[in-house]
Structures are given as structure tokens and as C-alpha cells.
Amino acid sequence: MILPLDFYCRDTLTVARELLGCTLVSRAGGAETRGVIVETEAYRGALDPAAHSYKGRTQRVRALYEGKGLAYIYLIYGMYWCLNLSCGPADSPDCVLIRALEPVEGIHIMSRRRGTGGLTSLCSGPGKLTMAMGITREEYGARLYEPDSPLTVLEGRRDLDVAVSPRIGIDYAGDAKNWLWRFTVSGNKYVSGRP
């Protein structure tokens, strides 16, 4: 079953943790691919110096203000798209970054898009997984809870051992760089591989 809108309308840290084990389905780029979410990071809007929405509403982050369960997609380093899912309390522009997937369907398509046959590194990072799944700015604002959406998330396992650690690549965020808001499936070989 597709995760309902209500799933995203909860505490952001809870959503980030409970997305682990769920399956991201992409129909972007004209082909369906699927991967189990194995790594996430939570970002809490105005409370979080690492969040893009920390300084308020801009055109870039408008999806975070338009509702929950929407795809917030942005470009990093001028070349890699990153997929976030809007979530959290109604009055807070929060999101969860999808950092890594375990590929499960459409692997040959993902491999062709990435130009690699290495399964464990195919979706082991936010830019890698969007490239593998054909996700670009075109999917910005997609409603993840609607069956005909180009991006959906399916219910998943709940009996996972979850590891918690600081988020990656946010040294600019002061004390927030040490907050334990990164969640991974313990021992999973498909995570991004960084501490």
C-alpha cells in the first residue's frame, strides 16, 4: 500500500526513522524503478540551521510550505539532484532527505542510467539514487501519496534495527551538525558508507 498523507503529517524524526524499510517507487523518465529506503536524514525547518527553509520561504523551498507528502527536489554541486519528502507539523517546513536505497526493481535501468553495474554503490548516496531512478526537477512537488504520482512510497518493514548518527555534509550548521538526525538500517551494505 502507498503511504497515506497522514504518514507525513507527524513528527519529522519519527517520519525519517519510519521511512526506513519502505519502498520508493519512481516512474520518472518513462520507466518504473524501485528501491528500499535504507538511509534518511531529518531537517526541521525554522528550528534547524542545516535546513534550506531555516531562513524562511523562498521559491526554492516552496514545496515545504505547500503541504506534506510532497517531493522537494534541489540541485547540489550544479549536477546532482537530491530528493526530500515534505513532512512534520502543519506550521513547520520540515523534510526528510532520502540518502540511500537498496535497489529491488528495474536494476538494469538504474545501472544503465548510472553507467555502472556495481549493485551496492548504485543508490548509495542522494545524487546516485536520483540519477539511477531518473528523478529530476520535473518531479518537484509530486504528491507521494497519490497512486498516479511519478513518485510514491510503499509501506515497508517495521522490525528493522536502526542506527542513529549525525547528518553528513553540514559543517556550516554550528551545533546542528552534531544532532543525531541521520537514520540508517544497521549493517545494510547499501547505505552511503560514510560515518
Phi, psi and omega in degrees: 000145176289136176300132181282166178306320182303330180303321184277345184269046182225181178308132186297321179294323177295315179299315181301318180291317186280351172287337177299132182091347176278162183250123174276127178246126178241131172249015180292149177072014174082010179216145180270131174229154181220146175208144178278130180289123182238356181206131180220163170223139179264143176226127190246059169044234186294346180270354195231106181300344179273349183279142177297334181268007183302322183265009175112185186283130173224171178299323181301318186257018186304327181300330181289342179258349185268353178150178180257157181074027179251152177277121172253114186239132179220163182260135173240151180054020178069010184211343185242127175277145175236137182256125174236154178244123181290141184197186174096189180299153185303325186264014183231128181278070184266164175201168174237126175278130174272112187265329182202151179230153167261110184298136180230332178218145182074029184298322179296325177291315178299316180298318179296316180297322181275341183072031180212150177254001181287105187298316185291335180260003185298317183230031186267052178168154186298322178285325179295315185290324178291322178296314181298324183264004177073020184275128179223190177301338180302333182268003179305131178083001179303138179274106187294342184265359180262131185303329182267011180288149176292343177229129175222164176234128181262149177305152182217195181292148178244356186260034184271148171274118187253131174260144182238136182205173176293154177290164187255140170075028181235041181301337179288350191267018178062222181298336182298338180294342181262355181295139184275070185244018173254132184236132179226155171283118185305130175075003182287130185280357182260000179292171187292348171083006178253155181296000000 
